[in-house]
Amino acid sequence: TGKSIIISSGMSSFDELDQVVHYLKSQAANFSILQCTTAYPTLPHQYGLNLITQLKEHYNVPVGFSDHSAKTATGIAAVALGAEILEFALRFIGIEAMILVAKTPFTNVLLFILFIGNSFFIHIEDITI
């Protein structure tokens, strides 16, 4: 389809990620990988922020962070360590929502995608200065 792919590393070994990355690169796919710990909420010793740089260096693709900590500082730390995409869940007035924030490597646009139930809303903000 030519659309970008975001891979979550949650519950995956490096061997499994190696196989997926090898296949996607062989198909010339545009993709990124999110460091994800599948614990809700994730405790500080489980964040795996150290894996952000490891994933970037090992695969040479954009890397992000799937944040299940429910703490603002964790996302800030992830960006400081090189995360280019943040994904996190919110509960707003009793509604579960997942938000993806990404500055694409190809444009100066910040993309907010808000998923609620089976619907999603997209907000694109031009951040060109």
C-alpha positions as CSV (number, residue, x, y, z in Angstrom):
1,T,0.0,0.0,0.0
2,G,3.0,2.3,0.4
3,K,1.9,3.4,3.8
4,S,4.3,3.6,6.7
5,I,4.4,0.8,9.2
6,I,4.9,1.1,13.0
7,I,6.2,-2.1,14.7
8,S,5.7,-2.6,18.4
9,S,8.6,-4.5,20.1
10,G,6.4,-5.6,22.9
11,M,6.7,-9.3,23.7
12,S,9.2,-9.8,20.9
13,S,12.7,-11.1,21.1
14,F,15.6,-9.5,19.1
15,D,15.6,-12.6,16.9
16,E,11.9,-12.0,16.1
17,L,12.6,-8.3,15.4
18,D,15.6,-9.2,13.3
19,Q,13.3,-11.4,11.1
20,V,10.6,-8.7,10.7
21,V,13.1,-6.0,10.0
22,H,14.9,-8.1,7.4
23,Y,11.7,-8.8,5.7
24,L,10.5,-5.2,5.7
25,K,13.9,-3.9,4.4
26,S,13.8,-6.6,1.6
27,Q,10.4,-5.1,0.6
28,A,11.7,-1.5,0.8
29,A,9.0,-0.7,3.4
30,N,9.0,2.6,5.3
31,F,8.8,1.6,8.9
32,S,9.7,2.4,12.5
33,I,10.0,0.5,15.7
34,L,8.4,1.4,19.1
35,Q,10.1,0.2,22.3
36,C,7.2,-1.3,24.2
37,T,7.0,-3.0,27.5
38,T,3.7,-4.9,27.8
39,A,2.9,-4.2,31.5
40,Y,0.1,-1.9,32.4
41,P,1.0,0.3,34.1
42,T,4.7,-0.1,33.5
43,L,6.9,0.4,36.6
44,P,10.1,2.5,36.3
45,H,12.4,-0.5,36.3
46,Q,10.4,-1.9,33.3
47,Y,10.4,1.1,31.0
48,G,13.3,-0.1,28.8
49,L,14.4,3.4,27.8
50,N,17.9,2.1,27.3
51,L,16.5,0.1,24.4
52,I,15.7,3.2,22.4
53,T,19.3,3.9,21.4
54,Q,20.0,0.1,21.1
55,L,17.1,-0.3,18.6
56,K,18.2,2.8,16.6
57,E,21.8,1.6,16.4
58,H,20.9,-2.0,15.6
59,Y,18.3,-1.4,13.0
60,N,19.1,2.1,11.7
61,V,15.4,3.1,11.4
62,P,13.3,5.7,13.3
63,V,12.5,4.5,16.8
64,G,9.8,5.5,19.2
65,F,8.4,4.7,22.6
66,S,5.1,3.1,23.5
67,D,4.6,4.6,27.0
68,H,2.5,2.7,29.5
69,S,3.9,4.5,32.5
70,A,1.2,7.2,32.8
71,K,3.9,9.7,33.6
72,T,4.8,12.8,31.5
73,A,8.5,12.6,32.5
74,T,8.8,9.1,30.9
75,G,7.9,10.5,27.4
76,I,10.2,13.4,27.9
77,A,13.1,11.1,28.7
78,A,12.3,8.9,25.7
79,V,12.5,11.9,23.4
80,A,15.7,13.0,25.0
81,L,17.1,9.5,24.3
82,G,16.1,9.8,20.6
83,A,12.5,8.6,20.4
84,E,10.8,10.1,17.3
85,I,7.4,8.7,18.0
86,L,5.4,8.6,21.2
87,E,2.4,6.4,21.8
88,F,0.4,6.5,25.0
89,A,-3.0,5.7,26.3
90,L,-5.3,8.1,28.1
91,R,-8.6,7.8,30.0
92,F,-10.7,10.9,29.4
93,I,-14.1,11.2,31.0
94,G,-14.4,7.4,31.1
95,I,-13.3,7.0,27.5
96,E,-10.2,5.0,26.7
97,A,-8.1,6.6,24.0
98,M,-4.7,5.9,22.4
99,I,-2.7,8.8,21.1
100,L,0.2,8.6,18.7
101,V,2.4,11.7,18.3
102,A,5.0,11.6,15.6
103,K,7.2,14.2,13.9
104,T,7.7,12.5,10.5
105,P,11.3,12.3,9.3
106,F,10.2,13.6,5.9
107,T,8.3,16.8,6.9
108,N,8.0,19.5,9.6
109,V,4.6,18.2,10.5
110,L,3.5,16.9,13.9
111,L,0.8,14.3,13.5
112,F,-1.6,13.5,16.3
113,I,-3.8,10.5,15.9
114,L,-6.4,9.9,18.5
115,F,-8.1,6.5,18.6
116,I,-11.4,6.1,20.5
117,G,-13.1,2.8,20.2
118,N,-13.4,2.0,16.5
119,S,-13.0,5.6,15.4
120,F,-9.9,7.7,15.0
121,F,-9.4,11.4,14.6
122,I,-6.3,13.0,12.9
123,H,-4.9,16.4,13.6
124,I,-1.9,17.6,11.6
125,E,0.0,20.7,12.8
126,D,2.6,22.4,10.7
127,I,5.4,23.3,13.0
128,T,7.6,25.0,10.4
129,I,9.4,28.0,12.0
